Amino acid sequence: MPAPSTGPRPPGARSVLLAVAALLAAACLVLPTGPAGALLYAMVACAMPVGAVLGLRRHRPRPRGGWVVLGSGLGLWAAGACVQVLPWFAPTPAGRWWLWDLPFLLGYPLVGAGVWWVARRTRPRPGVGGVIDVAVITSGVSVLTWAFVVEPDLDRFGQDPAGAVAVLAYPVLDLALLALAVGAGAVSPRAAVPLRLMTLGLLASLTADLAWRLTGPGPGGQVVVVAFLVSFLTWTAAVTHPAAARLRREGPAGSVQLTRLRLLALGAAGLLAPGTAALQLALGREVDPWTVVVGCGVLFTLVLARAAVLLEAVGAQAERLRWLSVTDELTGLPNRRSGREQLADRCAPGAAGRPVTIALLDLDHFKRFNDTRGHPAGDTLLRECADAWRARLPPGGHLARWGGEEFLLLCAAPVEEVDHLLSGWRRATPQGQTFSAGTAGWDGREPVEALVARADAALYEAKSAGRACTRHAPAPRGARRAAAG
C-alpha cells in the first residue's frame, strides 16, 4: 500500500483561475493602450462567468437558482466588455452603443436579482434601521452622481434620447445595486466573505462608471481600467469562494448592528452633499445650490430618523437589562435581588406598625426529583410551582425565587393568615410535590438580615420535622423582653 503523500497540495482550480486573471490584469495595466491591452482586458472580464460555472460545479451553493441568475448577469457583463474592445480590431457602425451597452444594461437586473436572491437566504432582514442606512448611503452617493454624471447630460435628451438614456442608466443602476449591497448587510464585518466580495465588486463598478463619465469613454483612462479590473477580479473571487456553499442566515429580522464600519460608511455618506459642492468649487465648476440644499436636507432628515431608531433600540435594551436584573429567567418571578429590595422597602423605619410576615419555601426532595426525572423536568416543576403560587398570591403579596428550589413569600398580613395561605398552596402544588416552609413576623425594629435568618431557621426546623409542614420562628429576643415587661 503506497504511503500517503506529504508534499504540498497542488493549487485548486479557483486558485489557478484567480492567479491567471490577476496576471492578465497586471499585464493589461503595464502594456500601452492598444489591441493587446484590450484583449487582456476582455479576457479578465471573461473570468467572471468562468468562475460562476466553476463555483456552481465545485461548491454547489444554495440557493442554486440565485447563483445561476447571478452568473448569467456576469456573463452578459463579460460579453459587453468583449464587444467594448472590438473597435481595436474592426470598425464598428454608428450607434454602436447598442452593441456593447445593451449587454451591460441587461446584465444589471440579472446581477441585482442574483445578489438579492442569495442575500435574502444568508442575512438577517435589515429592519427599519437597515432601511434607513440604505437610504442614507444611497442618497449621499446620489448627490455626487447627480452633480457630476446626470445633470451635465440632461441637455443630451433633446439631441440623442437613446444615447442619453444609455449613459444615464449606468449611474442609476449602479446606485440601485449599491442600495442592494448595503441592504444585504455586506458592510457589516460579520457578513459572509462572498457577500463582502460582491459589495467590493459593486463599489468598483460604480467607481469605474463615474470615472468613465469624468475621463471619457473607452478603457483608455487608467482609473477606469483599474476600477473595472478590480470589479472583474472581485466578482470572480466571490462566485468561486468555498464559503458560498455554507452561507446561512446570520440572525433574526431587524438585527442590524451599528458597527464601526457601518458607522464610518454612514458618516462618509452624510458628508457627500457638502463634499460635492466643495469638489465642484475645487474643479472650477458651477455649484448648483438646490442640489446641495435638497441633498443636505434629505440626509439630515434620514440621520435624525436613524438616531430615533437607535435611541429606541437603546431604550429597549436598557429595559431588557433592567428586567433581567430583577427577574428570574426560568420562572418569570422576581429574583433574589428584587426580593431583597421589596423586603427592605416593607421593613423600612417608617413602615413600623403595619404587619409584615415572610416565608421561605423549599420544595421537598427536589434533588432526588432532578436525579430521577432529569433537569428539564425539574425546570418544568419550578415553572409550574411558580405559576400555581403566583395565581394565588394575595393583594400586596410578593413572591420571589430565592435560589435553587427556594422561594420567598412576603405578605402584609399576620403570621396566622400566612399559615392559612400556605395550606392552600400545598394543595395547589403541581405533580403531587410538597414543600417545607419557615415563617417569621417582623416586629417593626428588627434588621432585614435577622428577619430572614429567623425564617431560614424555622425552615430548617420544618425539614427536620419530616418536611411538608410549616414552622413559625419565635419572636426576636428584644421583642420577647418588651412583651414580658
C-alpha positions in Angstrom: 0.0 0.0 0.0 1.6 3.3 -1.0 2.3 5.8 1.7 0.1 9.0 1.6 1.7 12.0 0.0 3.1 14.6 2.5 4.1 17.2 -0.1 2.3 20.5 -0.8 -1.2 20.2 -2.3 -1.5 21.3 -5.9 -3.4 24.6 -6.3 -7.1 24.2 -6.9 -9.0 25.4 -10.0 -10.1 28.5 -8.1 -6.6 29.5 -7.2 -5.4 28.9 -10.8 -8.3 31.0 -12.3 -7.7 33.9 -9.9 -3.9 33.8 -10.4 -4.3 33.8 -14.2 -6.9 36.6 -14.1 -4.6 38.7 -11.8 -1.6 38.2 -14.1 -3.7 39.2 -17.1 -4.9 42.3 -15.3 -1.4 43.3 -14.3 -0.2 42.8 -17.9 -3.2 44.9 -19.1 -2.1 47.8 -16.9 1.6 47.5 -17.9 1.0 47.3 -21.6 0.4 50.6 -23.5 -3.0 51.3 -24.8 -3.7 49.2 -27.8 -5.1 45.9 -29.1 -3.0 43.7 -26.8 -4.2 45.5 -23.7 -7.8 45.5 -24.9 -7.6 41.7 -25.5 -6.3 41.1 -22.0 -9.0 43.4 -20.5 -11.7 41.3 -22.2 -10.0 38.0 -21.0 -10.1 39.2 -17.4 -13.8 40.1 -17.8 -14.5 36.5 -19.1 -13.1 35.2 -15.8 -16.4 36.2 -14.1 -18.7 33.8 -16.0 -16.0 31.1 -16.0 -15.7 31.5 -12.2 -19.5 31.3 -11.9 -19.6 28.0 -13.7 -16.7 26.7 -11.7 -18.3 27.7 -8.4 -21.6 26.0 -9.3 -19.9 22.8 -10.2 -17.4 22.5 -7.4 -19.2 24.0 -4.4 -22.9 23.5 -5.3 -24.0 26.6 -3.4 -27.6 27.3 -2.2 -29.8 28.8 -3.3 -28.7 27.4 -6.7 -31.2 29.5 -8.7 -29.8 32.7 -7.3 -26.2 31.8 -8.2 -27.3 30.8 -11.7 -29.1 34.1 -12.3 -26.0 36.0 -10.9 -23.7 34.0 -13.1 -25.9 34.8 -16.2 -25.7 38.6 -15.4 -21.9 38.4 -15.0 -21.8 36.6 -18.4 -23.6 39.5 -20.0 -21.2 41.9 -18.4 -18.3 39.9 -19.8 -20.0 39.9 -23.3 -20.3 43.7 -23.1 -16.6 44.0 -22.2 -15.7 41.9 -25.2 -17.8 43.9 -27.6 -16.5 47.1 -25.9 -12.9 46.4 -27.2 -13.9 45.4 -30.7 -13.1 48.9 -32.2 -9.4 48.0 -31.6 -9.8 45.1 -34.1 -12.5 46.0 -36.5 -14.5 49.1 -37.4 -17.9 49.4 -35.8 -21.0 51.0 -37.2 -22.5 54.3 -36.0 -24.7 53.9 -32.9 -22.5 51.2 -31.6 -23.9 51.6 -28.1 -26.4 49.0 -29.0 -23.6 46.6 -29.4 -21.9 46.8 -26.0 -24.1 49.0 -23.8 -27.1 46.6 -24.2 -25.3 43.5 -22.7 -24.1 45.6 -19.8 -27.6 47.1 -19.2 -29.3 43.7 -19.5 -26.8 42.3 -17.0 -27.7 44.7 -14.3 -31.1 43.3 -13.4 -29.8 39.8 -13.5 -26.9 40.6 -11.2 -29.2 42.5 -8.9 -31.7 39.7 -8.8 -28.9 37.2 -8.2 -27.5 39.2 -5.3 -30.9 39.7 -3.8 -31.8 36.0 -4.2 -28.6 34.9 -2.4 -28.6 37.6 0.2 -32.2 37.0 1.3 -31.2 33.5 2.3 -28.0 34.4 4.0 -28.6 37.5 6.0 -31.0 38.9 8.7 -33.6 41.2 7.2 -32.5 44.7 7.9 -35.5 46.2 9.8 -36.2 49.9 10.0 -32.6 50.9 10.9 -31.2 48.9 8.0 -33.6 50.5 5.5 -32.6 54.0 6.8 -28.9 53.1 6.4 -29.6 52.1 2.8 -31.4 55.4 2.2 -28.5 57.5 3.8 -25.7 55.9 1.8 -27.7 55.8 -1.4 -28.8 59.4 -1.0 -25.3 60.6 -0.4 -23.9 58.9 -3.4 -26.9 60.1 -5.5 -25.9 63.7 -4.8 -22.4 63.1 -6.1 -23.8 61.2 -9.1 -26.4 63.8 -10.0 -23.9 66.7 -9.9 -21.1 65.0 -12.0 -23.0 62.5 -14.1 -26.7 63.1 -14.5 -27.1 66.9 -14.6 -24.3 67.5 -17.2 -26.1 65.1 -19.6 -29.6 66.4 -19.3 -29.2 68.5 -22.4 -28.5 65.4 -24.5 -32.1 64.2 -24.2 -33.2 66.7 -26.9 -30.4 65.6 -29.3 -29.9 61.9 -28.7 -32.5 60.5 -26.3 -31.4 56.8 -26.7 -27.8 57.6 -26.1 -28.7 59.9 -23.1 -30.8 57.1 -21.6 -27.9 54.6 -22.0 -25.4 57.0 -20.4 -27.7 57.9 -17.5 -28.8 54.3 -16.9 -25.3 53.3 -15.7 -25.2 55.5 -12.6 -28.9 54.9 -11.8 -28.4 51.1 -12.0 -25.1 51.4 -10.0 -27.0 53.2 -7.3 -29.7 50.5 -7.2 -27.0 47.8 -6.9 -25.3 49.9 -4.2 -28.6 50.1 -2.2 -29.0 46.4 -2.6 -25.5 45.7 -1.3 -25.9 47.9 1.7 -29.3 46.4 2.4 -27.7 42.9 2.2 -25.7 43.8 5.3 -22.5 43.4 3.4 -21.0 46.5 5.1 -21.1 44.5 8.3 -17.8 42.8 9.3 -19.8 39.7 10.2 -21.2 39.3 6.7 -20.1 36.2 4.8 -17.0 36.6 2.6 -18.8 36.1 -0.7 -21.2 38.9 0.2 -18.3 41.3 1.1 -16.6 40.5 -2.2 -19.8 41.2 -4.0 -20.1 44.6 -2.3 -16.5 45.4 -3.3 -17.3 44.4 -6.9 -20.3 46.7 -6.9 -18.4 49.6 -5.5 -15.6 49.1 -8.0 -18.2 49.1 -10.8 -19.7 52.3 -9.5 -16.3 53.9 -9.3 -15.5 52.8 -12.9 -18.7 54.2 -14.3 -18.2 57.5 -12.5 -14.6 57.7 -13.7 -15.8 56.7 -17.2 -18.1 59.7 -17.3 -15.4 62.1 -16.0 -12.5 60.9 -18.1 -14.2 59.9 -21.3 -15.2 56.6 -22.9 -13.1 53.6 -23.7 -10.7 51.7 -21.5 -8.0 54.2 -22.1 -8.5 56.1 -18.8 -6.2 54.4 -16.3 -8.6 54.9 -13.4 -11.4 53.4 -15.4 -9.3 50.4 -16.4 -8.1 49.8 -12.8 -11.7 50.1 -11.4 -13.2 47.7 -13.9 -10.4 45.2 -13.5 -10.8 45.2 -9.7 -14.5 44.7 -10.2 -13.9 41.7 -12.5 -11.5 40.1 -10.1 -13.6 40.6 -7.0 -16.7 39.2 -8.7 -14.7 36.2 -9.8 -13.4 35.7 -6.3 -17.0 36.0 -4.9 -18.6 33.4 -7.1 -15.8 30.9 -6.7 -15.4 31.2 -2.9 -15.9 28.0 -1.0 -18.0 29.8 1.7 -20.7 30.1 -0.9 -21.7 26.6 -0.1 -22.1 27.3 3.6 -24.0 30.6 3.6 -26.7 30.7 6.3 -29.0 33.3 7.8 -26.9 35.1 10.5 -29.6 36.5 12.7 -33.3 37.3 13.2 -35.2 40.0 11.4 -34.2 43.5 12.4 -30.9 42.5 14.0 -28.8 45.1 12.1 -25.8 46.2 14.2 -24.4 49.7 14.0 -20.8 48.5 13.7 -17.8 50.8 13.3 -17.6 50.1 9.5 -21.3 50.8 9.1 -21.0 54.0 11.1 -18.0 55.0 9.0 -20.0 54.4 5.8 -22.9 56.4 7.1 -20.7 59.3 8.2 -18.9 59.4 4.8 -22.3 59.3 3.0 -23.6 62.2 5.2 -20.6 64.3 4.1 -21.1 63.7 0.4 -23.6 66.5 -0.1 -21.3 69.3 1.1 -18.3 67.4 -0.2 -19.8 67.5 -3.7 -20.1 71.3 -3.5 -16.5 71.6 -2.3 -15.3 69.3 -5.1 -17.2 71.4 -7.7 -15.6 74.5 -6.4 -12.2 72.9 -6.4 -12.6 71.8 -10.1 -13.9 75.3 -11.1 -17.4 74.1 -11.9 -20.6 75.9 -11.2 -22.3 74.8 -8.0 -26.0 74.0 -8.1 -27.2 75.3 -4.7 -30.5 73.4 -4.9 -28.6 70.1 -5.3 -26.7 70.8 -2.1 -29.8 72.1 -0.2 -32.0 69.2 -1.1 -29.2 66.7 -0.5 -28.3 68.1 2.9 -32.0 68.3 3.9 -32.7 64.7 2.9 -29.6 63.4 4.6 -30.2 65.4 7.8 -33.8 64.1 8.0 -32.5 60.5 7.5 -29.8 60.9 10.1 -32.4 62.2 12.6 -34.6 59.2 11.8 -31.7 56.8 12.3 -30.9 58.5 15.6 -34.5 58.0 16.7 -34.4 54.3 15.8 -31.1 53.9 17.6 -32.5 55.6 20.8 -35.5 53.4 20.7 -33.2 50.3 20.4 -31.1 51.6 23.3 -34.2 52.1 25.4 -35.5 48.7 24.6 -32.1 47.1 25.5 -32.0 49.1 28.8 -35.4 47.9 29.7 -34.5 44.4 28.8 -31.3 44.6 31.0 -33.4 46.1 33.9 -35.9 43.3 33.6 -33.1 40.7 33.6 -31.5 42.3 36.6 -34.7 41.8 38.8 -36.3 38.8 37.2 -35.6 35.1 37.3 -35.5 34.0 33.7 -36.7 30.4 34.3 -39.8 31.1 36.3 -40.5 34.7 35.4 -40.7 35.6 39.1 -38.7 38.4 40.7 -35.2 37.2 41.6 -33.4 37.3 44.9 -32.2 40.9 44.3 -35.7 42.1 43.7 -37.0 40.1 46.7 -34.4 41.8 49.0 -35.4 45.3 47.6 -39.0 44.6 48.3 -38.2 43.3 51.8 -36.1 46.4 52.5 -39.0 48.7 51.4 -41.6 46.8 53.5 -39.3 46.8 56.6 -38.1 50.4 56.3 -38.1 52.5 59.5 -41.2 54.5 58.6 -43.2 51.3 57.9 -43.4 50.2 61.5 -47.0 49.4 62.7 -48.0 47.5 59.6 -47.9 43.7 59.8 -45.2 42.1 57.7 -44.6 38.3 57.5 -42.1 36.5 55.4 -42.0 32.8 54.5 -39.2 30.8 53.0 -40.5 27.8 50.9 -38.3 24.9 49.9 -39.5 22.1 47.5 -39.0 18.7 49.3 -36.6 16.2 47.8 -36.0 18.4 44.7 -32.5 17.0 44.2 -33.9 13.4 44.0 -36.7 14.7 41.6 -34.0 16.1 39.4 -31.8 13.0 39.5 -34.7 10.6 38.7 -36.6 12.6 36.1 -33.9 14.9 34.7 -33.1 18.5 34.9 -35.7 19.6 32.2 -38.4 18.0 34.3 -37.0 19.8 37.3 -37.2 23.2 35.4 -40.7 22.4 34.4 -41.7 21.7 38.0 -40.2 25.0 39.2 -42.1 26.9 36.5 -45.4 25.1 37.3 -45.0 25.8 41.0 -44.2 29.5 40.3 -47.3 29.8 38.1 -49.6 28.0 40.6 -48.5 30.0 43.6 -48.4 33.3 41.8 -52.0 32.8 40.7 -53.0 32.5 44.5 -50.9 35.4 45.7 -52.9 37.8 47.9 -53.1 41.5 47.2 -49.9 43.2 48.2 -48.1 39.9 48.3 -44.7 39.4 46.7 -43.2 36.1 45.6 -39.6 35.8 44.5 -37.3 32.9 43.6 -34.7 33.0 46.4 -32.4 30.5 44.8 -32.4 26.9 43.6 -35.7 25.4 44.8 -36.2 28.1 47.5 -38.8 30.8 47.2 -39.5 33.9 49.3 -43.1 35.0 50.2 -43.6 38.5 51.5 -47.1 39.4 52.8 -48.6 42.4 54.5 -50.5 40.1 56.9 -50.1 38.5 60.3 -48.5 35.1 60.6 -51.8 33.2 61.1 -53.1 34.4 57.7 -49.9 33.4 56.0 -50.1 29.9 57.6 -53.6 29.6 56.2 -52.4 30.8 52.7 -49.6 28.2 52.7 -52.1 25.4 53.4 -53.9 26.3 50.3 -50.7 26.5 48.3 -49.8 22.9 49.3 -53.0 21.6 47.8 -52.2 23.6 44.6 -48.6 22.5 44.2 -48.4 20.6 40.9 -47.2 17.0 40.3 -48.1 15.9 43.8 -45.0 17.7 45.1 -44.7 19.0 48.7 -42.8 21.9 50.3 -41.5 22.9 53.7 -41.8 26.4 54.9 -40.5 28.7 57.7 -42.3 31.9 58.6 -41.2 34.9 60.6 -43.1 38.1 61.6 -41.4 41.5 61.6 -41.5 43.3 64.9 -41.0 46.8 63.4 -37.4 47.2 64.6 -35.6 44.0 63.5 -33.0 44.3 60.7 -33.9 42.5 57.5 -31.0 40.1 57.7 -32.1 39.0 61.1 -35.7 38.5 59.9 -34.5 36.3 57.0 -32.2 34.4 59.3 -35.1 33.6 61.7 -37.3 32.4 58.8 -34.4 30.3 57.5 -34.0 28.7 60.9 -37.8 27.9 61.0 -37.5 26.3 57.5 -34.7 24.1 58.8 -36.9 23.1 61.7 -39.7 22.2 59.3 -37.4 20.0 57.3 -36.1 18.3 60.5 -39.7 17.6 61.5 -40.3 15.5 58.4 -40.9 18.1 55.7 -44.3 19.0 54.1 -45.1 21.3 57.0 -44.7 24.9 58.2 -42.8 26.1 61.3 -43.0 29.6 62.7 -40.0 31.4 64.1 -40.2 32.7 67.7 -40.1 36.5 68.1 -36.7 38.0 68.5 -35.3 38.4 72.0 -35.8 42.1 72.3 -39.4 41.7 71.3 -40.0 38.9 73.9 -38.4 41.0 76.7 -40.6 44.0 75.7 -43.7 41.8 75.8 -42.7 40.3 79.2 -42.1 43.8 80.6 
